[in-house]
Amino acid sequence: MTRSTRSIARRLALLFALVALSVFTLVDTGLFLVLRSQLEQRLRDSLDSRTEVARIIVHHAINRDKWRIAQEKLADMTPRDGTSAYSISSTNPLFNYGHAVTGTIAQQWRGDYARVTHNGTDHDLLTRTLTIPPNGERPQVQLQVATSYAPTEQALREFGLALAALSALGALGASLLSYWVTRIGLAPLRRLTVDASEVSADNRSQRLRTTELPFELNDLAHSFNGALERLDQAYVRLESFNADVAHELRTPVTILIGQTQVALTRNRSVDDLRRTLQSNLEEFERMRGIINDMLFLARADQGERATELVEVSLATEIARTIEFLEMPMEEAQVQAKLHGDAVARVNRSLFGRAFANLLINAIHHTTPGAMIRVTVSREAGRVWIAVANPGEPIMRDVLDHAFDRFYRAEQSRTNSRENHGLGLAIVKAVADMHGGVVFARSQDGVNTFGFSIMSADTARSPKTEPSAKDAQQLASRPVVSAPLKSP
């Protein structure tokens, strides 16, 4: 495709020219037909006048003397250019005049009109034939008056050429004017193009100016700005993600290098080397955990959905996880109590991983001797799992980023090596994979983190969409709970 055909202004100018040419053609055709009809009518009117005069002359030619006078008058009425002719025929040769028009009859009308293609001429003739009754010595005669179509055809031809030329000029003028008008109309679009060309990785804050834009482009500009904003946020998250990954991996790598260098500075006993290798193994395990978690989050970001769903009692799954984490809770001197139950279709492994991360997060931030409250409730067609623990109040800006990757409210806390900041991010990924949302709140000295999944009944309806509004409403009020029944 050439550049000229890709130009909107040129394309619109061409379309306007075609439209104008089509309109001009229709109008010209109408004018041409009207003019031809009028010229033919005038030609018949002129023929009628000549025929009436000739009829009167022939009617009064009642003898030979008057017939000679009539012939002279008809001769005087005949133009020298041959555009008109008179002929009279009768049974008496003395009362004949001229030569009748012969040829192919192209068209006939009432009133004895006929269009004849005369032999030996390059134009048609319009004829009218009358029968004049006998009078005196003159017998009955046939009067034929003929007039040429040549002037009419010449006028129509010149008029048609003039219309064609004017139509071509009009279409050209419409094309040029439409191109000029289109260029003016597309000026805001060119300005948007200039603004868009200034967006780059070094100038991500650049946005399209939406002031004084036509309303047809205003929505497009706002949508483009929204896309730029989302891309900018994704770019910031990616930069932060890369920095966090480098930071998290740098710590174990630095420890590994340091311990290895120390081990190599002098001879070590087998026990010392075993302790060094054991410490290195712990760091390798930590690195493997970070890498596995990042691979899991990457799959979740690509829209992977939970598979191998089974219908289970969430209270049973949660109780199993609480029992599994009984030793860490004993070390932290905390307990967990479960309230409520619901049936849902989940991937048991993913659900257990998400809840374990919530419970571990609560264990790390609960004062010794406190009680962690786990609540399962149904609301808005979904099942909500909430883990609440007593603790220091959490600021709103911290809650807003609690489920972000590598986010820590306390950068220097003592358990930073065990917790690399992906636990709550994995909770959010698992909730997304089950069509749910996450929430967090801090009020009255209790911090609550949780997520939702579709209930067993809702999961069977493919039209159900996850609602962040439900999560916001749930985070703004206490969790509805009920005593747990023994399974």
KOLVEXGU-740785 format. One record per residue (C-alpha): y, z, x; residue number from 1; residue in three letters. Coordinates in steps of 0.05 Angstrom, whole numbers, plus 5000, padded with zeros to 4 digits. Example, Ala and Ser with C-alpha at 12.3 -4.5 7.8 and 13.67 -1.06 7.14 Angstrom:
% residues 2
((4910; 5156; 5246); 1; ALA);
((4979; 5143; 5273); 2; SER);
This chain:
% residues 487
((5000; 5000; 5000); 1; MET);
((5067; 4979; 5029); 2; THR);
((5126; 5026; 5037); 3; ARG);
((5167; 4989; 4984); 4; SER);
((5114; 4998; 4931); 5; THR);
((5109; 5072; 4948); 6; ARG);
((5183; 5082; 4936); 7; SER);
((5197; 5115; 4869); 8; ILE);
((5266; 5084; 4867); 9; ALA);
((5241; 5014; 4880); 10; ARG);
((5183; 5022; 4833); 11; ARG);
((5229; 5046; 4777); 12; LEU);
((5278; 4990; 4792); 13; ALA);
((5221; 4940; 4787); 14; LEU);
((5197; 4970; 4722); 15; LEU);
((5267; 4970; 4693); 16; PHE);
((5275; 4897; 4714); 17; ALA);
((5210; 4879; 4679); 18; LEU);
((5231; 4917; 4617); 19; VAL);
((5299; 4883; 4618); 20; ALA);
((5268; 4815; 4629); 21; LEU);
((5220; 4827; 4571); 22; SER);
((5277; 4848; 4525); 23; VAL);
((5320; 4789; 4547); 24; PHE);
((5261; 4742; 4535); 25; THR);
((5251; 4768; 4465); 26; LEU);
((5325; 4764; 4449); 27; VAL);
((5331; 4694; 4481); 28; ASP);
((5271; 4670; 4442); 29; THR);
((5302; 4695; 4377); 30; GLY);
((5370; 4663; 4394); 31; LEU);
((5336; 4598; 4414); 32; PHE);
((5297; 4594; 4349); 33; LEU);
((5359; 4611; 4307); 34; VAL);
((5400; 4558; 4344); 35; LEU);
((5346; 4505; 4336); 36; ARG);
((5341; 4520; 4262); 37; SER);
((5417; 4515; 4255); 38; GLN);
((5421; 4450; 4295); 39; LEU);
((5365; 4418; 4255); 40; GLU);
((5399; 4439; 4191); 41; GLN);
((5465; 4409; 4215); 42; ARG);
((5427; 4346; 4234); 43; LEU);
((5399; 4341; 4164); 44; ARG);
((5467; 4354; 4133); 45; ASP);
((5497; 4299; 4176); 46; SER);
((5440; 4253; 4157); 47; LEU);
((5451; 4269; 4083); 48; ASP);
((5525; 4251; 4090); 49; SER);
((5509; 4184; 4123); 50; ARG);
((5455; 4170; 4071); 51; THR);
((5502; 4185; 4013); 52; GLU);
((5556; 4138; 4041); 53; VAL);
((5504; 4083; 4053); 54; ALA);
((5475; 4092; 3983); 55; ARG);
((5543; 4084; 3951); 56; ILE);
((5557; 4021; 3992); 57; ILE);
((5490; 3990; 3974); 58; VAL);
((5495; 4011; 3901); 59; HIS);
((5560; 3971; 3892); 60; HIS);
((5533; 3909; 3927); 61; ALA);
((5514; 3874; 3862); 62; ILE);
((5518; 3802; 3888); 63; ASN);
((5514; 3763; 3952); 64; ARG);
((5589; 3767; 3968); 65; ASP);
((5591; 3842; 3960); 66; LYS);
((5526; 3846; 3998); 67; TRP);
((5558; 3813; 4058); 68; ARG);
((5614; 3863; 4054); 69; ILE);
((5563; 3920; 4049); 70; ALA);
((5528; 3894; 4111); 71; GLN);
((5594; 3893; 4149); 72; GLU);
((5609; 3965; 4129); 73; LYS);
((5539; 3987; 4150); 74; LEU);
((5548; 3952; 4216); 75; ALA);
((5615; 3987; 4226); 76; ASP);
((5582; 4055; 4210); 77; MET);
((5527; 4044; 4261); 78; THR);
((5547; 4076; 4328); 79; PRO);
((5539; 4035; 4391); 80; ARG);
((5500; 4090; 4428); 81; ASP);
((5443; 4081; 4378); 82; GLY);
((5442; 4152; 4355); 83; THR);
((5442; 4128; 4282); 84; SER);
((5413; 4067; 4248); 85; ALA);
((5410; 4037; 4177); 86; TYR);
((5357; 3992; 4149); 87; SER);
((5348; 3961; 4080); 88; ILE);
((5285; 3925; 4055); 89; SER);
((5272; 3890; 3989); 90; SER);
((5229; 3835; 3959); 91; THR);
((5287; 3786; 3969); 92; ASN);
((5298; 3771; 4043); 93; PRO);
((5372; 3758; 4028); 94; LEU);
((5382; 3831; 4013); 95; PHE);
((5348; 3858; 4077); 96; ASN);
((5386; 3893; 4133); 97; TYR);
((5366; 3919; 4201); 98; GLY);
((5297; 3941; 4221); 99; HIS);
((5260; 4000; 4192); 100; ALA);
((5240; 4055; 4240); 101; VAL);
((5166; 4054; 4255); 102; THR);
((5123; 4101; 4296); 103; GLY);
((5083; 4165; 4291); 104; THR);
((5107; 4214; 4239); 105; ILE);
((5109; 4282; 4273); 106; ALA);
((5133; 4323; 4214); 107; GLN);
((5154; 4313; 4142); 108; GLN);
((5196; 4354; 4093); 109; TRP);
((5212; 4350; 4020); 110; ARG);
((5269; 4304; 4003); 111; GLY);
((5239; 4244; 4040); 112; ASP);
((5256; 4273; 4109); 113; TYR);
((5211; 4254; 4167); 114; ALA);
((5211; 4265; 4242); 115; ARG);
((5186; 4201; 4274); 116; VAL);
((5167; 4188; 4346); 117; THR);
((5194; 4118; 4351); 118; HIS);
((5157; 4068; 4393); 119; ASN);
((5195; 4048; 4455); 120; GLY);
((5242; 4109; 4456); 121; THR);
((5238; 4175; 4494); 122; ASP);
((5266; 4217; 4436); 123; HIS);
((5248; 4228; 4363); 124; ASP);
((5287; 4205; 4303); 125; LEU);
((5301; 4241; 4238); 126; LEU);
((5297; 4193; 4179); 127; THR);
((5310; 4195; 4105); 128; ARG);
((5287; 4142; 4057); 129; THR);
((5317; 4128; 3987); 130; LEU);
((5299; 4079; 3933); 131; THR);
((5361; 4047; 3902); 132; ILE);
((5348; 4013; 3834); 133; PRO);
((5370; 3940; 3822); 134; PRO);
((5441; 3925; 3802); 135; ASN);
((5466; 3855; 3785); 136; GLY);
((5437; 3802; 3830); 137; GLU);
((5412; 3855; 3879); 138; ARG);
((5340; 3875; 3869); 139; PRO);
((5311; 3944; 3882); 140; GLN);
((5317; 3962; 3955); 141; VAL);
((5291; 4016; 4003); 142; GLN);
((5347; 4049; 4043); 143; LEU);
((5328; 4084; 4108); 144; GLN);
((5378; 4122; 4149); 145; VAL);
((5357; 4148; 4218); 146; ALA);
((5392; 4193; 4267); 147; THR);
((5370; 4212; 4337); 148; SER);
((5344; 4281; 4359); 149; TYR);
((5370; 4268; 4429); 150; ALA);
((5436; 4306; 4423); 151; PRO);
((5402; 4364; 4390); 152; THR);
((5346; 4366; 4442); 153; GLU);
((5398; 4361; 4497); 154; GLN);
((5437; 4419; 4468); 155; ALA);
((5374; 4461; 4460); 156; LEU);
((5352; 4445; 4531); 157; ARG);
((5419; 4464; 4561); 158; GLU);
((5422; 4527; 4519); 159; PHE);
((5351; 4546; 4539); 160; GLY);
((5368; 4536; 4613); 161; LEU);
((5430; 4578; 4605); 162; ALA);
((5391; 4634; 4571); 163; LEU);
((5338; 4633; 4625); 164; ALA);
((5391; 4637; 4679); 165; ALA);
((5427; 4693; 4644); 166; LEU);
((5362; 4730; 4633); 167; SER);
((5344; 4724; 4706); 168; ALA);
((5413; 4748; 4726); 169; LEU);
((5410; 4804; 4675); 170; GLY);
((5342; 4827; 4700); 171; ALA);
((5368; 4825; 4772); 172; LEU);
((5430; 4864; 4752); 173; GLY);
((5387; 4915; 4714); 174; ALA);
((5342; 4922; 4775); 175; SER);
((5401; 4935; 4822); 176; LEU);
((5435; 4982; 4774); 177; LEU);
((5371; 5019; 4759); 178; SER);
((5357; 5026; 4833); 179; TYR);
((5426; 5055; 4844); 180; TRP);
((5420; 5102; 4784); 181; VAL);
((5350; 5123; 4806); 182; THR);
((5374; 5138; 4876); 183; ARG);
((5427; 5183; 4845); 184; ILE);
((5376; 5215; 4799); 185; GLY);
((5327; 5228; 4856); 186; LEU);
((5379; 5262; 4899); 187; ALA);
((5354; 5332; 4880); 188; PRO);
((5283; 5310; 4899); 189; LEU);
((5308; 5287; 4967); 190; ARG);
((5341; 5355; 4976); 191; ARG);
((5276; 5389; 4959); 192; LEU);
((5241; 5345; 5010); 193; THR);
((5290; 5366; 5064); 194; VAL);
((5280; 5439; 5046); 195; ASP);
((5205; 5431; 5047); 196; ALA);
((5206; 5396; 5115); 197; SER);
((5240; 5458; 5144); 198; GLU);
((5181; 5503; 5127); 199; VAL);
((5140; 5517; 5189); 200; SER);
((5099; 5572; 5221); 201; ALA);
((5163; 5596; 5257); 202; ASP);
((5204; 5593; 5193); 203; ASN);
((5157; 5619; 5139); 204; ARG);
((5214; 5651; 5100); 205; SER);
((5243; 5583; 5083); 206; GLN);
((5241; 5569; 5008); 207; ARG);
((5264; 5512; 4964); 208; LEU);
((5333; 5521; 4935); 209; ARG);
((5326; 5522; 4859); 210; THR);
((5399; 5527; 4842); 211; THR);
((5429; 5467; 4805); 212; GLU);
((5362; 5434; 4799); 213; LEU);
((5344; 5392; 4737); 214; PRO);
((5297; 5430; 4692); 215; PHE);
((5243; 5377; 4705); 216; GLU);
((5242; 5398; 4779); 217; LEU);
((5257; 5471; 4769); 218; ASN);
((5186; 5490; 4750); 219; ASP);
((5159; 5448; 4807); 220; LEU);
((5204; 5483; 4857); 221; ALA);
((5186; 5552; 4832); 222; HIS);
((5112; 5535; 4835); 223; SER);
((5120; 5509; 4906); 224; PHE);
((5158; 5572; 4925); 225; ASN);
((5103; 5613; 4894); 226; GLY);
((5051; 5575; 4935); 227; ALA);
((5093; 5586; 4998); 228; LEU);
((5097; 5660; 4982); 229; GLU);
((5022; 5665; 4974); 230; ARG);
((5010; 5625; 5037); 231; LEU);
((5059; 5670; 5074); 232; ASP);
((5023; 5732; 5050); 233; GLN);
((4956; 5702; 5069); 234; ALA);
((4984; 5685; 5138); 235; TYR);
((5010; 5756; 5146); 236; VAL);
((4942; 5783; 5125); 237; ARG);
((4908; 5736; 5174); 238; LEU);
((4953; 5757; 5231); 239; GLU);
((4942; 5830; 5214); 240; SER);
((4868; 5818; 5207); 241; PHE);
((4864; 5785; 5275); 242; ASN);
((4904; 5841; 5307); 243; ALA);
((4861; 5894; 5273); 244; ASP);
((4796; 5860; 5293); 245; VAL);
((4820; 5855; 5365); 246; ALA);
((4842; 5928; 5363); 247; HIS);
((4777; 5953; 5333); 248; GLU);
((4733; 5913; 5380); 249; LEU);
((4776; 5930; 5440); 250; ARG);
((4761; 6005; 5434); 251; THR);
((4685; 6001; 5440); 252; PRO);
((4690; 5946; 5492); 253; VAL);
((4737; 5989; 5533); 254; THR);
((4691; 6049; 5527); 255; ILE);
((4631; 6006; 5547); 256; LEU);
((4667; 5979; 5608); 257; ILE);
((4693; 6048; 5628); 258; GLY);
((4625; 6082; 5622); 259; GLN);
((4591; 6025; 5659); 260; THR);
((4642; 6027; 5715); 261; GLN);
((4635; 6102; 5722); 262; VAL);
((4559; 6096; 5723); 263; ALA);
((4564; 6045; 5779); 264; LEU);
((4611; 6086; 5824); 265; THR);
((4554; 6127; 5852); 266; ARG);
((4480; 6138; 5846); 267; ASN);
((4459; 6168; 5779); 268; ARG);
((4398; 6205; 5758); 269; SER);
((4353; 6177; 5705); 270; VAL);
((4380; 6228; 5655); 271; ASP);
((4451; 6208; 5669); 272; ASP);
((4435; 6135; 5661); 273; LEU);
((4397; 6150; 5597); 274; ARG);
((4458; 6186; 5570); 275; ARG);
((4503; 6129; 5590); 276; THR);
((4458; 6078; 5557); 277; LEU);
((4454; 6122; 5495); 278; GLN);
((4530; 6125; 5492); 279; SER);
((4534; 6050; 5503); 280; ASN);
((4483; 6039; 5448); 281; LEU);
((4527; 6079; 5400); 282; GLU);
((4585; 6034; 5416); 283; GLU);
((4542; 5972; 5407); 284; PHE);
((4521; 5999; 5340); 285; GLU);
((4593; 6009; 5322); 286; ARG);
((4610; 5938; 5342); 287; MET);
((4551; 5911; 5303); 288; ARG);
((4575; 5949; 5242); 289; GLY);
((4644; 5920; 5247); 290; ILE);
((4617; 5850; 5256); 291; ILE);
((4569; 5856; 5198); 292; ASN);
((4623; 5884; 5153); 293; ASP);
((4670; 5827; 5172); 294; MET);
((4617; 5775; 5158); 295; LEU);
((4604; 5807; 5090); 296; PHE);
((4679; 5807; 5073); 297; LEU);
((4684; 5735; 5096); 298; ALA);
((4630; 5714; 5047); 299; ARG);
((4664; 5753; 4992); 300; ALA);
((4730; 5718; 5007); 301; ASP);
((4695; 5651; 4998); 302; GLN);
((4679; 5670; 4926); 303; GLY);
((4607; 5692; 4934); 304; GLU);
((4581; 5726; 4872); 305; ARG);
((4530; 5782; 4868); 306; ALA);
((4459; 5757; 4857); 307; THR);
((4392; 5790; 4842); 308; GLU);
((4424; 5831; 4786); 309; LEU);
((4380; 5882; 4752); 310; VAL);
((4395; 5927; 4693); 311; GLU);
((4397; 5998; 4717); 312; VAL);
((4423; 6067; 4700); 313; SER);
((4483; 6078; 4744); 314; LEU);
((4473; 6153; 4742); 315; ALA);
((4405; 6144; 4773); 316; THR);
((4432; 6099; 4828); 317; GLU);
((4490; 6147; 4842); 318; ILE);
((4444; 6208; 4844); 319; ALA);
((4400; 6172; 4895); 320; ARG);
((4461; 6158; 4939); 321; THR);
((4486; 6230; 4933); 322; ILE);
((4417; 6255; 4954); 323; GLU);
((4418; 6206; 5013); 324; PHE);
((4485; 6234; 5037); 325; LEU);
((4466; 6306; 5026); 326; GLU);
((4466; 6322; 5101); 327; MET);
((4537; 6296; 5114); 328; PRO);
((4561; 6336; 5054); 329; MET);
((4528; 6398; 5081); 330; GLU);
((4561; 6387; 5148); 331; GLU);
((4628; 6379; 5113); 332; ALA);
((4612; 6439; 5068); 333; GLN);
((4626; 6400; 5004); 334; VAL);
((4586; 6386; 4941); 335; GLN);
((4585; 6328; 4891); 336; ALA);
((4577; 6333; 4816); 337; LYS);
((4562; 6274; 4771); 338; LEU);
((4587; 6265; 4700); 339; HIS);
((4570; 6208; 4652); 340; GLY);
((4523; 6150; 4653); 341; ASP);
((4521; 6076; 4634); 342; ALA);
((4474; 6017; 4638); 343; VAL);
((4498; 5957; 4678); 344; ALA);
((4471; 5895; 4713); 345; ARG);
((4484; 5903; 4787); 346; VAL);
((4457; 5885; 4855); 347; ASN);
((4428; 5953; 4872); 348; ARG);
((4440; 5946; 4947); 349; SER);
((4513; 5925; 4940); 350; LEU);
((4527; 5977; 4887); 351; PHE);
((4497; 6032; 4930); 352; GLY);
((4537; 6008; 4990); 353; ARG);
((4602; 6009; 4951); 354; ALA);
((4590; 6078; 4921); 355; PHE);
((4567; 6106; 4988); 356; ALA);
((4633; 6083; 5019); 357; ASN);
((4672; 6118; 4964); 358; LEU);
((4633; 6182; 4972); 359; LEU);
((4639; 6180; 5048); 360; ILE);
((4714; 6170; 5041); 361; ASN);
((4717; 6231; 4995); 362; ALA);
((4674; 6273; 5043); 363; ILE);
((4721; 6258; 5101); 364; HIS);
((4783; 6278; 5062); 365; HIS);
((4758; 6339; 5023); 366; THR);
((4772; 6409; 5046); 367; THR);
((4710; 6452; 5061); 368; PRO);
((4681; 6487; 5000); 369; GLY);
((4711; 6438; 4950); 370; ALA);
((4675; 6399; 4897); 371; MET);
((4674; 6322; 4893); 372; ILE);
((4672; 6297; 4822); 373; ARG);
((4637; 6231; 4807); 374; VAL);
((4650; 6202; 4738); 375; THR);
((4618; 6143; 4703); 376; VAL);
((4652; 6120; 4639); 377; SER);
((4655; 6060; 4594); 378; ARG);
((4721; 6031; 4571); 379; GLU);
((4749; 5962; 4553); 380; ALA);
((4678; 5932; 4557); 381; GLY);
((4669; 5955; 4629); 382; ARG);
((4638; 6011; 4668); 383; VAL);
((4685; 6051; 4712); 384; TRP);
((4659; 6091; 4771); 385; ILE);
((4709; 6143; 4798); 386; ALA);
((4703; 6191; 4856); 387; VAL);
((4754; 6247; 4855); 388; ALA);
((4764; 6300; 4909); 389; ASN);
((4816; 6354; 4920); 390; PRO);
((4863; 6337; 4977); 391; GLY);
((4933; 6327; 5002); 392; GLU);
((4976; 6282; 4956); 393; PRO);
((4975; 6209; 4976); 394; ILE);
((5040; 6169; 4974); 395; MET);
((5044; 6109; 4928); 396; ARG);
((5054; 6059; 4985); 397; ASP);
((4990; 6086; 5017); 398; VAL);
((4951; 6078; 4952); 399; LEU);
((4976; 6007; 4945); 400; ASP);
((4943; 5989; 5012); 401; HIS);
((4883; 6035; 5008); 402; ALA);
((4834; 5978; 4997); 403; PHE);
((4864; 5933; 5051); 404; ASP);
((4822; 5919; 5112); 405; ARG);
((4830; 5964; 5173); 406; PHE);
((4882; 6005; 5136); 407; TYR);
((4887; 6078; 5154); 408; ARG);
((4939; 6126; 5128); 409; ALA);
((4926; 6170; 5188); 410; GLU);
((4924; 6128; 5251); 411; GLN);
((4904; 6186; 5296); 412; SER);
((4854; 6225; 5254); 413; ARG);
((4793; 6253; 5288); 414; THR);
((4742; 6210; 5252); 415; ASN);
((4774; 6143; 5270); 416; SER);
((4715; 6124; 5313); 417; ARG);
((4666; 6133; 5256); 418; GLU);
((4710; 6100; 5204); 419; ASN);
((4737; 6032; 5225); 420; HIS);
((4778; 6020; 5162); 421; GLY);
((4732; 5973; 5124); 422; LEU);
((4697; 6021; 5076); 423; GLY);
((4746; 6014; 5017); 424; LEU);
((4755; 5940; 5032); 425; ALA);
((4680; 5931; 5022); 426; ILE);
((4685; 5970; 4956); 427; VAL);
((4737; 5920; 4932); 428; LYS);
((4693; 5861; 4955); 429; ALA);
((4633; 5889; 4917); 430; VAL);
((4676; 5900; 4855); 431; ALA);
((4700; 5828; 4859); 432; ASP);
((4629; 5802; 4867); 433; MET);
((4610; 5839; 4803); 434; HIS);
((4671; 5815; 4764); 435; GLY);
((4708; 5881; 4769); 436; GLY);
((4770; 5912; 4799); 437; VAL);
((4788; 5974; 4841); 438; VAL);
((4837; 6030; 4828); 439; PHE);
((4866; 6091; 4863); 440; ALA);
((4910; 6148; 4841); 441; ARG);
((4935; 6215; 4867); 442; SER);
((4958; 6269; 4818); 443; GLN);
((4956; 6344; 4810); 444; ASP);
((4925; 6353; 4879); 445; GLY);
((4866; 6307; 4863); 446; VAL);
((4856; 6239; 4896); 447; ASN);
((4813; 6189; 4857); 448; THR);
((4785; 6123; 4882); 449; PHE);
((4739; 6078; 4842); 450; GLY);
((4719; 6010; 4818); 451; PHE);
((4693; 5976; 4755); 452; SER);
((4636; 5929; 4739); 453; ILE);
((4616; 5894; 4675); 454; MET);
((4571; 5933; 4629); 455; SER);
((4503; 5906; 4610); 456; ALA);
((4528; 5878; 4544); 457; ASP);
((4591; 5848; 4574); 458; THR);
((4554; 5816; 4632); 459; ALA);
((4516; 5773; 4582); 460; ARG);
((4581; 5741; 4559); 461; SER);
((4604; 5689; 4611); 462; PRO);
((4673; 5686; 4580); 463; LYS);
((4692; 5757; 4600); 464; THR);
((4744; 5760; 4656); 465; GLU);
((4760; 5820; 4700); 466; PRO);
((4825; 5854; 4681); 467; SER);
((4870; 5886; 4733); 468; ALA);
((4911; 5913; 4674); 469; LYS);
((4851; 5956; 4653); 470; ASP);
((4848; 5984; 4723); 471; ALA);
((4922; 6001; 4722); 472; GLN);
((4915; 6035; 4655); 473; GLN);
((4855; 6074; 4678); 474; LEU);
((4890; 6095; 4743); 475; ALA);
((4949; 6122; 4702); 476; SER);
((4909; 6173; 4663); 477; ARG);
((4851; 6221; 4674); 478; PRO);
((4781; 6191; 4675); 479; VAL);
((4742; 6200; 4611); 480; VAL);
((4677; 6237; 4628); 481; SER);
((4617; 6267; 4593); 482; ALA);
((4562; 6314; 4617); 483; PRO);
((4506; 6280; 4654); 484; LEU);
((4439; 6280; 4617); 485; LYS);
((4377; 6293; 4657); 486; SER);
((4341; 6227; 4671); 487; PRO);
